[in-house]
């Protein structure tokens, strides 16, 4: 394991985000296994919230999907979220993320497209679309009106 991943793992344990992620995975009935780069992968989470293919709390990546779902670009995306938990010193990440989610919804109607945490983790890697702000979208003009007149 690279030094930066060891530091992230220690930081997320000390800031209590990884213990919180483990608690969430236990309460959610997920089966845990060691993953790459110091991550803990939790498969089979049984609750519908949050609405996502996967979510990360500390170094714990949780998904309702079966084993093998967390691979490739999605796992890279979730690994970046684990680093964000370390940089945000753990639990302050929750309110910061929720405020970012709400602002993104206000800007474009999508929870991730203008959420800086999702953008920095790689929107496409997480399976999120890029969306224009609502005020920049093309609007259909009433019949008979030609643009530019």
N, C-alpha and C positions, 0 to 999 in steps of 0.2 A: 504494500500500500504506500502511495506517495506521501511525503511529509505533509503536504497541504490537506490531504484527506484525514490524516491522523489528527492534525490540529483541529479540523472541523468537527471530527467525532468527539474530541475532548471538550471543545467549546460548547457543542450542543448538549452534551451530558451535564456539564457544569451549569449552563444557563437554564436547565430543567426542561428544555423543549423535547429532547429525546425521551426522557422519562414520561412526559405527557403523551408523546406519540405512542409509546409502548402501552400506556394505560388505555388510550383510545383503541388501539388494535385488540387488546384483550377484551374490553367491553363490547367491541364490535364483532367478536368471535373470529377474528382473522388468525390464520396460521402464519407464524413468523419464521423467516429463514435469513441467514446471512447473505447479503448481496455484495456487489463490487464496491470498492472505494469506501469501505466502512459503513455502507448503508445497511439497513435492516428492511427487508421486503416483507410486507404483510398482505397475504392473499385471502380472499373470501370474506371481506368485511361485509356485514349483513345489513347495514343501514343505508337509506337512500340519500342521506345528507352527509357531506356536501355533494352536490350534483357535479360529478367529475369522474373521468375514467380512473384517475388516481389523484391522491393528494399527499402532501408531505408535511410532517410535523417533526422538527428536529432532523434526525437522521433516519427516521422511520417513513417509508413510502408505503402507503396503504391503498389497496384497491379491492373492489368487490369481485373482480375477475379472478379466474383460476390461475394456478401456477403457469409461468411462462409469459404472462401478459406484459410484464415490465421488462422490456428489452429495447435496444437500439436508441432511437431519438427520444422516445418517451422517457426512458430511464435517464438519459442525459438531461432532459428538461427537469425532471424531478430532482436529480442530483444538484442542479443549480439552485433549486428551491432550498435544499438542505444547507447550501452555502449561505443563502439569504438569511436563514434562521440564525446562523452563527454571526453574521454581520449585524443583524438587528438585536443581538444580545438576547435571543430567545423569545420570551413571552410578549414583549412589545410588538413582535411581528404580527400577532393576531389582530389587534385594532388597526395597525397600519395597513394590513392586507384588506381588511373589511372596508375601510374608508376608500382605498384604491379601487376595490370592486364596485362600490356604490358610485364613485365618480365616473368610472368607465361605463356603467349602465346609463348614467345621465348624459354622457357625451355621445354614445353611439348605440346604446341598447344591448350591449354585449358585455358580459362580466370580465372578459379578458383583454379585448382589443386595445383599450387605453389604460389598462392596469399596468403600472411600471414594473411590478414584480413579474407578471407574466411576459411582458415584452422583453425584460432582461433575461428571463429563462428561455426565451425563444418561442414565440407564438406557434409557429408551424410545428416545431418539435413536440409541443404539447397538444397538437391537434386543434388549435384555435384559429379562427379566420381573422383576416385583417378587415376592418370595417372603417368606413369614412364616418366622421362626425355627422350627426343628423343634419346640421345646418349646411353641409357641403354636398349633400346628396342631390341628385337630379330630381326635380319635382315635375310631375306631369302637369302641363298647362291646360287650362280649359280649352275645349274644342274651338277652333277658329282663331286662336291667338298664336302668332308666330313669334318665336324668340327674336329679339333684336328690334321689335317694333315699339 
